[in-house]
Amino acid sequence: MAPELRKRKAPAVPPPAPPAKKQSKAAKVVTKAAAKVKEAVKPKPTKAAAAAAAAAAAAEKEEEEVVGDVVSLGGFGGEVETNEGVTTSLKALVDESKAGVVLFTYPKASTPGCTKQACLFRDAYAPLTASGLAIYGLSTDSPKANTTFKDKQKLPYALLCDPAATLIGAIGLKKSPKGTTRGVFVVDKAGKVLAAEAGGPDATLTIAKGAVPVVEEGKVAAKADADAEEAKAEEAEVGEDKGEATNGEAKTGEEKEEAEKKKDE
């Protein structure tokens, strides 16, 4: 006897979704009004803001290519204050130095990473300054905070306070929109940038040490130029003496001839 085949039930079809209700004219008006209000209150960038953003981008690009350039130190970075409350500037610090200035930047005084960095520069102070470079720490900290930091860690160099980050920004180590990037900036007496780079505590010291041979080479070259100028000046002086002697001899000859003529008369 053949088995009886059972028919499978067809799957249930879900009922169709109810048609969307049409918005009334009043609802449409309200929706459009709300959209206009939302668009109106949405902040739009002003021309000044766009120009400032473009300038910042251009400045950032320039900062990336600053090593090897000669910067005009007059007004560069504005004024800062030492931890002792003395107002100064990068130009003044360079003028006071024998060969140039090393600025190492740190985010916040007395924090672990900044303490390590400051102590590394403290321990390397003698070999770095032997080349004629002057060492300074630079941050946005207050004179009081930096003085406490300096005294506690027995730092042999001054700490510069730049609360507005004008100098920090000028050397390309300002965070956006606020803060300080750890790094190092080295400039020689002529305003030539020898180093400008971000890095950790150890890296910043290594970069600063790398600038020492460049400073020494610059001092040798400057001495050679000075010697050459001195030699030229001496040659010119000898030439002038010879000229005066020749003129004197010629004058003596003329006087003799004049005297002979008077005898004949």
PAPA-944535 format. One line per 10 residues: their letters; for each residue x, y, z of C-alpha. Coordinates in steps of 0.1 Angstrom, whole numbers, plus 5000, padded with zeros to 4 digits. Example, Ala and Ser with C-alpha at 12.3 -4.5 7.8 and 13.67 -1.06 7.14 Angstrom:
<sites>
AS	5123/4955/5078 | 5137/4989/5071
</sites>
This chain:
<sites>
MAPELRKRKA	5000/5000/5000 | 5015/5033/4989 | 5023/5058/5017 | 5000/5088/5020 | 5017/5121/5011 | 5009/5151/5033 | 5008/5185/5019 | 5031/5211/5036 | 5015/5243/5047 | 5026/5274/5028
PAVPPPAPPA	5046/5299/5050 | 5025/5327/5064 | 5028/5359/5044 | 5032/5390/5067 | 5004/5415/5063 | 5014/5445/5042 | 5026/5476/5061 | 5000/5502/5066 | 5003/5531/5042 | 5023/5561/5057
KKQSKAAKVV	5001/5588/5069 | 5003/5619/5049 | 5015/5650/5068 | 4990/5677/5070 | 4998/5711/5055 | 5003/5725/5090 | 5028/5698/5100 | 5048/5704/5067 | 5051/5741/5075 | 5063/5733/5110
TKAAAKVKEA	5089/5708/5097 | 5103/5733/5072 | 5104/5760/5098 | 5123/5738/5122 | 5149/5729/5094 | 5154/5766/5087 | 5160/5774/5124 | 5185/5745/5127 | 5204/5757/5096 | 5204/5793/5109
VKPKPTKAAA	5218/5784/5143 | 5245/5761/5128 | 5279/5779/5133 | 5295/5790/5101 | 5333/5796/5098 | 5340/5833/5094 | 5365/5848/5069 | 5388/5857/5098 | 5388/5821/5112 | 5395/5807/5077
AAAAAAAAAE	5424/5831/5072 | 5438/5822/5107 | 5435/5785/5099 | 5454/5790/5066 | 5481/5811/5083 | 5485/5785/5110 | 5489/5757/5084 | 5514/5778/5065 | 5533/5785/5096 | 5534/5748/5105
KEEEEVVGDV	5547/5740/5071 | 5575/5766/5075 | 5584/5753/5109 | 5590/5718/5094 | 5617/5733/5071 | 5633/5757/5097 | 5665/5737/5104 | 5694/5754/5085 | 5675/5786/5080 | 5688/5819/5095
VSLGGFGGEV	5660/5836/5115 | 5658/5873/5124 | 5661/5872/5161 | 5648/5907/5167 | 5613/5903/5180 | 5614/5865/5174 | 5591/5848/5199 | 5583/5880/5218 | 5593/5884/5255 | 5595/5857/5282
ETNEGVTTSL	5604/5857/5319 | 5631/5838/5338 | 5621/5819/5369 | 5636/5848/5388 | 5611/5872/5372 | 5636/5889/5348 | 5620/5898/5314 | 5641/5887/5284 | 5640/5875/5248 | 5656/5849/5226
KALVDESKAG	5677/5877/5210 | 5690/5889/5244 | 5698/5853/5254 | 5717/5847/5222 | 5736/5880/5225 | 5746/5871/5260 | 5759/5837/5250 | 5793/5828/5235 | 5781/5805/5207 | 5743/5803/5208
VVLFTYPKAS	5714/5790/5228 | 5698/5756/5235 | 5661/5757/5245 | 5645/5724/5256 | 5608/5726/5261 | 5587/5705/5286 | 5549/5703/5292 | 5548/5708/5330 | 5574/5714/5357 | 5580/5687/5384
TPGCTKQACL	5562/5659/5365 | 5581/5626/5360 | 5590/5630/5323 | 5599/5666/5326 | 5620/5659/5357 | 5640/5632/5338 | 5646/5656/5309 | 5657/5685/5331 | 5681/5662/5350 | 5696/5649/5318
FRDAYAPLTA	5704/5684/5307 | 5717/5691/5342 | 5741/5662/5341 | 5753/5672/5306 | 5756/5709/5314 | 5794/5710/5315 | 5801/5694/5281 | 5773/5713/5264 | 5783/5747/5277 | 5820/5741/5271
SGLAIYGLST	5812/5747/5234 | 5799/5782/5243 | 5762/5772/5241 | 5739/5785/5268 | 5712/5761/5282 | 5676/5771/5291 | 5645/5751/5300 | 5612/5766/5285 | 5576/5760/5295 | 5543/5777/5301
DSPKANTTFK	5547/5773/5339 | 5547/5802/5363 | 5580/5816/5378 | 5570/5802/5412 | 5565/5766/5398 | 5597/5768/5378 | 5617/5781/5407 | 5605/5753/5429 | 5614/5728/5401 | 5649/5744/5396
DKQKLPYALL	5657/5744/5433 | 5645/5709/5440 | 5664/5694/5411 | 5695/5717/5416 | 5694/5728/5380 | 5724/5749/5370 | 5705/5768/5342 | 5676/5792/5342 | 5641/5781/5334 | 5621/5804/5311
CDPAATLIGA	5584/5811/5317 | 5562/5816/5286 | 5526/5815/5297 | 5513/5828/5264 | 5535/5803/5245 | 5547/5830/5221 | 5583/5817/5220 | 5572/5781/5222 | 5550/5786/5192 | 5577/5805/5173
IGLKKSPKGT	5600/5775/5176 | 5573/5751/5165 | 5567/5732/5197 | 5533/5745/5207 | 5504/5720/5208 | 5471/5729/5193 | 5449/5743/5207 | 5469/5744/5240 | 5499/5728/5256 | 5536/5723/5250
TRGVFVVDKA	5553/5696/5229 | 5585/5682/5245 | 5614/5691/5222 | 5646/5711/5217 | 5656/5741/5196 | 5692/5752/5190 | 5703/5785/5174 | 5738/5799/5169 | 5750/5835/5173 | 5742/5843/5137
GKVLAAEAGG	5706/5832/5141 | 5711/5799/5122 | 5688/5772/5134 | 5709/5741/5142 | 5681/5719/5156 | 5643/5721/5160 | 5627/5688/5168 | 5602/5672/5191 | 5613/5641/5211 | 5614/5624/5245
PDATLTIAKG	5638/5633/5273 | 5667/5612/5260 | 5662/5622/5224 | 5662/5659/5231 | 5696/5657/5249 | 5710/5636/5220 | 5698/5663/5195 | 5714/5690/5216 | 5747/5671/5218 | 5746/5667/5180
AVPVVEEGKV	5746/5705/5176 | 5779/5709/5195 | 5802/5698/5166 | 5784/5721/5143 | 5790/5750/5167 | 5827/5741/5169 | 5830/5740/5131 | 5813/5774/5130 | 5837/5788/5155 | 5867/5775/5134
AAKADADAEE	5852/5790/5103 | 5846/5823/5120 | 5882/5824/5132 | 5895/5817/5098 | 5873/5845/5083 | 5885/5869/5110 | 5922/5859/5104 | 5917/5865/5066 | 5901/5899/5072 | 5930/5908/5095
AKAEEAEVGE	5956/5898/5069 | 5938/5919/5043 | 5938/5949/5066 | 5976/5944/5073 | 5983/5942/5035 | 5963/5973/5029 | 5982/5991/5057 | 6016/5980/5042 | 6005/5992/5008 | 5995/6026/5022
DKGEATNGEA	6030/6029/5040 | 6047/6020/5007 | 6027/6046/4989 | 6035/6072/5014 | 6072/6063/5013 | 6072/6066/4975 | 6055/6099/4976 | 6081/6111/5002 | 6109/6100/4979 | 6094/6118/4949
KTGEEKEEAE	6089/6149/4970 | 6125/6148/4982 | 6137/6146/4946 | 6116/6176/4936 | 6130/6196/4965 | 6166/6187/4954 | 6159/6199/4919 | 6144/6231/4932 | 6175/6237/4953 | 6198/6231/4923
KKKDE	6179/6256/4902 | 6182/6282/4929 | 6220/6277/4931 | 6223/6282/4893 | 6204/6314/4895
</sites>
